[in-house]
């Protein structure tokens, strides 16, 4: 059986599974592996220092796959000064299948992207922002729950995807994608049953053979001792709530945040992206940096290839959907 949804039809992919953007993980090796497995791989735009570097990475990805893939762009100019207009221009010129935009409004970029055949997905942690994005003309809305590896969360946004997804699928008119601690086929089946057209996964794809991070980090994620309680949320006091792996660095950050007054300068040495990059690519010490991680880490038990992971998720989803359908029967009344 093949699972066909509005998402698979729109993007020309086999499985309704998107790989989420991941800073210092979303390189061509990761995106191409997911796309070759049947999902939609995603390059992380701001992992590249300049728009032209992103162009090179897009072209490098095309050498690794002939399947559709996309690019994530997190628009947070106050926190991350970047040439956002330049990044979007390159994404449009290179005509990737889809852009995943989060953080800032996609409105000013939609015409340029659509004129170049790029589908626009907006990732939102709130229904109010999702409605604004829908009005602006995006093609897809990705709703993310608080259990996800969120970034940029505001007070009051602490809503899980069980509620977010139910509200989004009954409120929005554009296709909805579920994001938030997904790692299994039964979760994919549940999302589809609730009206979503697919799911996005990031943390689960980090723990695959092809993910370009040190094996010691993957082994930590797959360790039974690393469960659904092994994450925490930092930077809440600074209106930038981010779910990360629970380790000595994130616990130190929480200790600092628990003071009456806290400045970002006190937390910056712990939250530095350079420190995370070094952990992923050089020292492999999962306890030595702040790194995004959803509660789905509690569902991870192995380190498969992307192909094997996607295939077994589709099989499990099909089984669960069939079981669900078998519960329905016509009333004799």
C-alpha positions as CSV (number, residue, x, y, z in Angstrom):
1,X,0.0,0.0,0.0
2,X,1.1,3.6,-0.8
3,X,0.1,6.5,1.4
4,X,-0.9,9.4,-0.9
5,X,-1.8,12.8,0.6
6,X,-2.0,16.4,-0.5
7,X,1.7,16.7,0.7
8,X,3.0,13.8,-1.4
9,X,1.1,14.9,-4.5
10,X,2.1,18.6,-4.1
11,X,5.8,17.8,-3.8
12,X,6.1,14.6,-5.8
13,X,7.5,12.5,-2.9
14,X,6.7,9.0,-2.0
15,X,6.2,9.3,1.8
16,X,4.4,12.1,3.7
17,X,7.5,12.7,5.8
18,X,9.5,16.0,5.9
19,X,12.9,16.2,7.5
20,X,13.0,19.4,9.6
21,X,15.6,22.0,9.5
22,X,18.5,21.4,11.9
23,X,21.4,23.8,12.4
24,X,24.8,22.3,11.7
25,X,23.0,19.0,10.7
26,X,21.0,19.9,7.6
27,X,23.7,19.5,5.0
28,X,23.5,17.9,1.6
29,X,24.4,14.5,3.2
30,X,21.3,14.6,5.4
31,X,18.8,16.1,2.9
32,X,19.8,13.8,0.1
33,X,19.5,10.7,2.3
34,X,16.0,11.6,3.3
35,X,14.9,12.4,-0.2
36,X,16.4,9.2,-1.6
37,X,14.4,7.4,1.1
38,X,11.2,8.8,-0.2
39,X,10.6,11.7,2.1
40,X,11.5,15.4,1.6
41,X,15.0,16.2,2.7
42,X,15.7,19.8,3.9
43,X,18.9,21.8,3.8
44,X,19.2,24.3,6.7
45,X,19.8,27.7,5.1
46,X,21.5,29.4,7.9
47,X,24.0,26.6,8.4
48,X,25.6,28.2,5.3
49,X,27.4,31.5,6.0
50,X,26.2,33.3,2.9
51,X,23.6,33.0,0.2
52,X,26.2,31.9,-2.4
53,X,27.4,29.2,0.0
54,X,23.8,28.0,0.1
55,X,23.7,27.9,-3.7
56,X,26.7,25.7,-3.7
57,X,25.1,23.4,-1.1
58,X,21.9,23.1,-3.1
59,X,23.9,22.1,-6.2
60,X,26.0,19.7,-4.1
61,X,22.7,18.1,-2.9
62,X,21.5,17.7,-6.5
63,X,24.7,15.7,-7.2
64,X,23.5,13.3,-4.4
65,X,19.8,12.9,-5.3
66,X,17.5,13.5,-8.3
67,X,14.5,13.6,-5.9
68,X,12.8,16.8,-4.6
69,X,14.3,18.5,-1.6
70,X,13.8,21.8,0.2
71,X,15.5,24.5,2.3
72,X,14.7,25.7,5.8
73,X,15.0,29.4,6.6
74,X,14.6,30.7,10.1
75,X,14.0,34.4,10.0
76,X,15.0,36.0,13.3
77,X,16.9,39.2,12.4
78,X,17.0,40.5,16.0
79,X,18.9,37.3,17.1
80,X,20.5,36.2,13.8
81,X,21.7,39.0,11.5
82,X,21.7,37.5,8.0
83,X,21.1,38.4,4.4
84,X,17.6,36.9,4.4
85,X,16.6,38.5,1.1
86,X,19.7,37.1,-0.4
87,X,19.0,33.6,0.9
88,X,15.5,33.7,-0.4
89,X,16.7,34.9,-3.8
90,X,19.0,32.0,-4.1
91,X,16.3,29.5,-3.1
92,X,14.0,31.0,-5.7
93,X,16.7,31.0,-8.4
94,X,17.7,27.4,-7.7
95,X,14.0,26.4,-7.8
96,X,14.1,23.9,-5.0
97,X,10.8,22.0,-4.3
98,X,9.9,23.8,-1.1
99,X,11.0,26.4,1.4
100,X,10.2,25.9,5.1
101,X,10.0,29.4,6.7
102,X,9.8,29.9,10.4
103,X,10.3,32.8,12.8
104,X,9.4,35.8,10.6
105,X,6.6,36.5,8.2
106,X,6.8,34.8,4.8
107,X,4.5,37.5,3.1
108,X,7.2,39.6,1.3
109,X,8.7,36.5,-0.3
110,X,5.7,34.5,-1.5
111,X,5.4,36.0,-5.0
112,X,9.1,35.6,-5.8
113,X,9.0,32.0,-4.6
114,X,5.8,31.1,-6.4
115,X,7.0,32.7,-9.6
116,X,9.9,30.3,-9.5
117,X,7.9,27.2,-8.7
118,X,8.9,27.0,-5.0
119,X,6.2,25.8,-2.6
120,X,6.0,27.7,0.7
121,X,5.5,26.0,4.0
122,X,5.2,28.1,7.1
123,X,6.1,26.6,10.5
124,X,4.0,28.0,13.3
125,X,3.7,27.3,17.0
126,X,0.3,29.2,17.2
127,X,-2.9,29.1,15.3
128,X,-3.0,33.0,15.1
129,X,0.3,33.0,13.2
130,X,-0.8,30.1,11.0
131,X,-3.9,32.1,10.0
132,X,-1.8,35.1,9.1
133,X,0.4,32.9,7.0
134,X,-2.5,31.3,5.3
135,X,-3.9,34.8,4.4
136,X,-0.5,35.7,3.0
137,X,-0.8,32.8,0.5
138,X,1.5,30.0,1.8
139,X,0.9,26.5,0.3
140,X,1.3,24.5,3.6
141,X,1.2,25.1,7.3
142,X,3.3,23.1,9.7
143,X,2.0,23.3,13.2
144,X,4.5,22.6,15.9
145,X,3.7,21.5,19.5
146,X,5.5,22.3,22.7
147,X,7.0,18.8,22.9
148,X,9.0,19.6,19.7
149,X,12.6,20.9,19.5
150,X,11.0,24.3,19.5
151,X,12.9,27.6,19.2
152,X,11.6,31.1,19.7
153,X,8.7,30.1,21.9
154,X,6.8,32.9,23.7
155,X,5.0,32.8,27.1
156,X,1.5,31.3,26.5
157,X,2.7,29.1,23.6
158,X,3.1,26.0,25.7
159,X,0.6,24.0,23.8
160,X,1.1,20.4,22.8
161,X,0.5,19.1,19.3
162,X,-2.5,17.0,20.4
163,X,-4.4,20.2,20.7
164,X,-2.6,22.3,18.1
165,X,-3.1,19.7,15.3
166,X,-6.8,19.2,16.1
167,X,-7.4,22.9,16.0
168,X,-5.3,23.5,12.9
169,X,-6.9,20.8,10.9
170,X,-10.4,22.0,11.7
171,X,-9.5,25.7,11.3
172,X,-7.1,26.1,8.4
173,X,-8.0,25.6,4.7
174,X,-4.5,24.8,3.4
175,X,-2.9,21.4,4.0
176,X,-1.5,21.0,7.4
177,X,1.7,19.1,8.4
178,X,2.2,17.9,12.0
179,X,5.5,18.7,13.8
180,X,6.4,17.9,17.3
181,X,8.2,14.9,18.7
182,X,7.3,12.4,15.9
183,X,9.5,9.3,15.5
184,X,7.2,6.4,14.7
185,X,4.7,5.1,12.1
186,X,1.9,5.0,14.6
187,X,2.4,8.8,15.2
188,X,2.3,9.3,11.4
189,X,-1.0,7.3,11.3
190,X,-2.4,9.4,14.2
191,X,-1.6,12.6,12.4
192,X,-3.2,11.5,9.2
193,X,-6.3,10.3,11.1
194,X,-6.6,13.8,12.6
195,X,-6.5,15.4,9.2
196,X,-2.8,16.2,8.7
197,X,-1.3,15.5,5.3
198,X,2.1,14.4,6.8
199,X,4.6,14.9,9.5
200,X,7.9,16.7,10.0
201,X,10.7,15.0,12.0
202,X,14.1,16.5,13.0
203,X,15.4,14.8,16.1
204,X,14.6,11.3,14.8
205,X,16.6,11.9,11.6
206,X,19.6,13.1,13.7
207,X,19.8,9.5,14.9
208,X,20.4,7.9,11.5
209,X,23.5,6.5,9.9
210,X,23.6,9.4,7.3
211,X,23.2,12.3,9.8
212,X,26.5,14.2,9.7
213,X,27.1,14.3,13.4
214,X,29.4,12.2,15.6
215,X,28.3,8.6,16.3
216,X,28.7,9.1,20.1
217,X,25.8,11.6,20.0
218,X,23.6,9.2,18.1
219,X,24.5,6.4,20.6
220,X,23.5,8.7,23.5
221,X,20.2,9.4,21.8
222,X,19.5,5.7,21.3
223,X,20.5,4.7,24.8
224,X,17.5,3.4,26.8
225,X,18.5,5.7,29.6
226,X,17.9,8.7,27.3
227,X,14.1,8.8,27.6
228,X,11.2,11.3,27.0
229,X,12.3,13.2,30.2
230,X,15.8,13.8,28.8
231,X,15.0,17.3,27.5
232,X,14.4,20.7,29.0
233,X,13.4,24.2,27.9
234,X,15.8,27.0,28.2
235,X,15.7,30.7,27.3
236,X,12.1,31.1,28.4
237,X,12.8,34.2,30.4
238,X,14.2,35.8,27.3
239,X,11.1,35.1,25.2
240,X,13.0,32.6,23.1
241,X,12.0,29.2,24.6
242,X,14.0,26.4,23.1
243,X,13.7,22.7,23.8
244,X,17.1,21.1,24.1
245,X,18.9,18.0,25.4
246,X,19.2,17.8,29.2
247,X,22.9,18.0,30.0
248,X,25.3,19.9,32.2
249,X,25.2,22.9,29.8
250,X,21.4,23.3,29.7
251,X,21.1,22.7,33.4
252,X,23.6,25.5,34.0
253,X,21.6,27.7,31.8
254,X,18.5,27.0,33.8
255,X,20.4,27.8,37.0
256,X,21.3,31.2,35.6
257,X,17.8,31.8,34.3
258,X,16.3,31.2,37.8
259,X,18.0,34.3,39.0
260,X,15.7,37.3,39.5
261,X,17.2,39.2,36.6
262,X,19.1,37.6,33.7
263,X,20.8,39.1,30.6
264,X,21.5,37.1,27.4
265,X,25.2,37.9,27.8
266,X,25.2,35.6,30.8
267,X,23.8,32.7,28.8
268,X,25.6,33.4,25.4
269,X,28.7,31.3,26.2
270,X,26.5,28.3,26.7
271,X,24.1,28.9,23.8
272,X,26.8,29.7,21.2
273,X,26.3,28.0,17.9
274,X,30.0,27.5,17.5
275,X,30.0,25.3,20.6
276,X,27.2,23.2,19.2
277,X,28.9,22.9,15.8
278,X,32.1,21.7,17.5
279,X,30.1,19.1,19.5
280,X,28.4,17.8,16.4
281,X,31.4,17.8,14.1
282,X,34.5,17.6,16.3
283,X,34.5,16.4,19.9
284,X,31.2,14.4,19.9
285,X,30.6,15.1,23.6
286,X,26.8,15.3,24.0
287,X,27.3,17.0,27.4
288,X,29.4,19.8,26.1
289,X,26.9,22.1,24.3
290,X,23.3,23.2,24.1
291,X,21.6,21.3,21.3
292,X,18.0,21.1,20.1
293,X,16.2,17.9,20.9
294,X,12.5,17.0,21.1
295,X,10.8,14.6,23.5
296,X,10.7,12.1,20.6
297,X,14.2,11.1,21.8
298,X,12.4,8.8,24.2
299,X,11.1,6.9,21.3
300,X,14.5,6.3,19.6
301,X,16.0,2.9,20.1
302,X,18.3,2.4,17.2
303,X,20.4,4.1,14.5
304,X,19.0,3.0,11.2
305,X,19.6,4.3,7.6
306,X,17.1,6.9,6.5
307,X,15.8,4.4,3.9
308,X,15.1,1.7,6.6
309,X,13.5,4.3,9.0
310,X,11.1,5.7,6.4
311,X,10.1,2.3,5.1
312,X,9.3,0.9,8.5
313,X,7.4,4.0,9.5
314,X,5.2,3.7,6.4
315,X,4.6,0.0,7.1
316,X,3.7,0.8,10.7
317,X,1.4,3.7,9.7
318,X,-0.4,1.5,7.2
319,X,-0.9,-1.2,9.8
320,X,-2.3,1.3,12.3
321,X,-4.6,3.0,9.8
322,X,-5.9,-0.4,8.8
323,X,-6.6,-1.3,12.4
324,X,-8.4,2.0,12.9
325,X,-10.5,1.5,9.8
326,X,-11.5,-2.0,11.0
327,X,-13.1,-0.4,14.1
328,X,-15.6,1.4,11.9
329,X,-18.8,-0.3,10.9
330,X,-22.2,0.7,9.6
331,X,-24.8,1.1,12.3
332,X,-27.8,-1.3,12.1
333,X,-30.0,1.4,13.6
